[in-house]
Amino acid sequence: MSPRVFVEEVVGDLYVLRVDDNEIKYFEALWDIPEKITYNAYLFVGDEECVLFDGWKTSYADDLIEAIKSLIDPKDITHIVLHHMEPDHSGSLPKVLEANKFKAEVIAHPMAKSMIEAFYGISPLFRSARDGEEISIAGEKIKFLHTPWLHWPETIMSYLTNRGILLTCDAFGGFSIPRSLFDEGE
């Protein structure tokens, strides 16, 4: 059975890519999660550049690539921001980079470079995101904020300053499969 995948514009060329994992029984092989879970990535499509924020668990890598293909050719991704190396965010990285022909620059906490090499046996183009650093990509200013141990030791967040949007990694995450993508209130 194919997983339920959502691709939806959040605001002006920023898309949420979500897959519902109804198969998972344990999170990190430890905690029972009967309410199941989703994996969420974001794709910002600019004029000349495209940024993928995070990825999905390895077993959903092909589904993520298909979701990306519904918007752009994966070869057009110029940057991949990894908010942390936990496999539900980074597991799809090798397949996404393969579909991208390893052209994208991976941006993450300085600790993540050696983790990528150790976890996945790959050495992609890599840029360390310094705490408080702001860079311009795809016509958007992105400020990186180190938030160690909010989840993993190398956790970062991305603040899209032009839009006032904070991509928070797992800081406000929880287990469940919400009925909709957006909480519109009642």
Disulfide bonds with the S-S distance in Angstrom:
none
